[in-house]
Amino acid sequence: MPEYQPIATAAAGLKTEQETLLDFHRKGWIAAVERNDMMYLASDQRYRAKYILHLYKSKHLSDEQIELVLSIQQPPYSSAQVDELLKNHTTAKA
């Protein structure tokens, strides 16, 4: 069973803003649980959020590219495969 922590605590640990994680939740990229008017993030979703932050900050991917990566990759995530994945998908669409 995953551990849950308040989303504000998870955000601090990920060195990001709580609003960023809530935005990821609104986009359907991570799942959060609300209890007693507080939002909580499971440990596996914290891992997923960390990967999404990496895609934004290090790979500079757009929302659409992140959507694609998340729809194809499963944990454990590998950023080493992202460029090839995007290249193959772009080639397939052309």
Summary of the structure (lengths in Angstrom):
residues: 94
radius of gyration: 14.1
end to end distance: 43.0
largest distance: 48.6
contacts: 237
relative contact order: 0.13
helix: 60%
strand: 13%
